Amino acid sequence: MIAQIGRALTRPSLDEFERARAIVHLRDVILITLLIGGWTGAIGGAINMLAIGDSIVEAFTLAIITPFRLLFALVVVNAFLLLVARALGGRGDFSTQMVLIALVFIPLNALASLLAAIPTFGAMLAIVVLIYNSVVSVLALRAAHGGRAWRVSNIALVAATFISGIIGWIAISSISQ
């Protein structure tokens, strides 16, 4: 799955997501989400210890809770996107959509949360990362719901993925430490 994440982020295309659909499974998504979330939480906890004097217990707690934040946000985002996709005539199922969206959502949201910890400039970088996430997620959404045969505007899909990104960011923030 790591290879598919790399290709989805560096060479995003509809064909790439359609290939990933046959390779990546939901169990892989859950494991990678927990792994990336754990790393992100550990790094964020270390940053908090150094920058604001958090205790090691608070840093450890962040390393434990961050994977569940990401997983929760992934489910919430995909529930919203499935409703939108179905309203727009999409034919895909929840698990396929979640697998494909996760290829970009998990690493980019983890990166954005780390960037957001950097004063001033980090928040701007996080926003850029989240916008990239929205744009690339359109390809994943299209691959999950009919590919080129799905006759829906990319502008509508960008709007939906952008709104879902905001919902995801709120979901990540809603589970407090």
Secondary structure, 3 states (H helix, E strand, C coil): CHHHHHHHHHCCCHHHHHHHHHHCCHHHHHHHHHHHHHHHHHHHHHHHHHHHCCCHHHHHHHHHHHHHHHHHHHHHHHHHHHHHHHHCCCCCCHHHHHHHHHHHHHHHHHHHHHHCCCCCHHHHHHHHHHHHHHHHHHHHHHHHCCHHHCCCCHHHHHHHHHHHHHHHHHHHHHCCC
